[in-house]
């Protein structure tokens, strides 16, 4: 699991670092007032980006366990880790309900 967490962090850093460059190149590609040669060069640069820097390849993982299924988006924990933390009282605002 540690290897998958490491890979996920690496992918997130790659996508974060290349986000601005991609946005600029994409806007140049779509701008019709720019000369064709500049637009073609921007398309070539855009295609040279690494596939792993794409934001579609990112997977939401649990912070503690690295589990990728049943993730609570608000807390970024898997359901199992979230239940354990809630039972121990580490999640603020949650109490065990009794009736």
N, C-alpha and C positions, 0 to 999 in steps of 0.2 A: 504494500500500500504506500510506503514512503516514496517509492520510485514514481508511482502515479501522481502523488501530490507534488513531487518535484517537477515532473513534466508539465503538470497543469500550471504551476507558478511560472515556469519558463515560457509557456505559450501565452499566458496573460501579459507578461512583461513585453514579449515580442509584439503582440497586438497593440498594447498601449503605446509603445515607442513608435510604431509605424502608422498610427491612426491619423496624425496630422498630415504626414506625407501623402498618404492615400487620398485624403480629402482634397488636398491641393491638386494632385494629379488628376483626380476624377473631375474636378470642376474645370480644369483646363481642357480635358477631353470633350466635355459637353458644351463648352463655350464656342459658338460658331463665329464670333468676331476675331478669334485668334487664327493666325495662318495655319494652313494644313500641315506643314512640316513640323511645327511646334506641337500640334495636337497628336500627330503620329508618334513623335518622340515621347510624348507623355504617356501614350498608350503602351509603348515598348517598356518604359520604365515601370509602369503599373503592373505589367505582366511578369516582371522580374522579381517581384516580392515573393517571399517564402510562403508556401501553402499553410504552414502552421501558424502564421501571423494573422490568418483570417479569423474574424470573430465568430464565425459559424462553427468552428471546430472546438470552441471552448465548452467544457462540461462543468456544470455546477457540482461541486464535491463538498462533503462534510469537512469542516475544519479539523475535527479531532481524528476521525477514523478514515477519511478518504472515500467513504461510500458515495456512490453517485446516484442511487435511487432513493426516492422518498425524502427529498431535501426540503426543509422549511426555509423559504426564501427570505423571510424576515430575520431569522437568526443564523442562517447558514449552517445548521446542524441537521444530521439525519434524524429520523423519528426516534430511533433507538437512543442515540446520544442525548436528544432533547428530553426524552422521558427520564433518563438517568439523572440529568442535571436538574430537572424540575423536581424530582423526588428528593434530591439532596438539598434543594433550596437555593441553588446557585443562580436561577433565573429570576430576576426581580419582577414582582407583580404577579407571580403565579403561586397559588397555594393549592394544596390537595383538597378537592371538594368532598364533603361528606353530607349525606342526607338521610 
